Amino acid sequence: MTDRSRRSDALNNRARIVEAARAIVDSTATLRLNAVAKAAGVGQGTLYRHFPTREALLIELYHSDVELLVTAAHDLLARYDADTALSKWFDLVAEYARIKRGVLAALQPTDAHTLTAGGAGSIGDAVTLMLSAGKAEGSIRDDIDARDVLLLLGFLSRLEGSDAVEGVTRGLSVLLDGLRTRS
């Protein structure tokens, strides 16, 4: 086996582990590493080579989801007008909030604070990008900035209980309406 094929296998294993962890976090608040390894189709040793601790895997999952949101902002603006792009991005944020809640619930409070502190910058940049495009288009109010949106997104991501998914979706709809200019 060549170094290149070994690296490719390692990258594929890592991606499968992260996807398996995402699926497990989606379905339960308990993340057991042996269940992740089994779902990913890898051995315990492979899992621990990539993620020596449960927290390391959860942090990777969180950062992966943040990166998907940031990339999605650029992709959506390339395909849609700013208002539609922001609406579709908020749909992704609703999904992310559900996953983030699961990830944060599985971490100790001090780890959760450290984790979220690093993600706000890139999410803030994505929000700024979306708002700037909407302002240039005339669909987003000029008096809104990323801090306003992040504050409200932070609140919505902390909703709990059986109404959380519906509450986040409804809250994002209200937020989007509040961001729009009035004709």
Secondary structure, DSSP 8 states (H G I E B T S, - for coil): --HHHHHHHHHHHHHHHHHHHHHHHHH-S---HHHHHHHHT--HHHHHHH-SSHHHHHHHHHHHHHHHHHHHHHHHHHHS-HHHHHHHHHHHHHHHHHHHHHHHHHS-HHHHHHHHHHHHHHHHHHHHHHHHHHHHHT-B-TT--HHHHHHHHHHHTT--STTHHHHHHHHHHHHHHHHB---
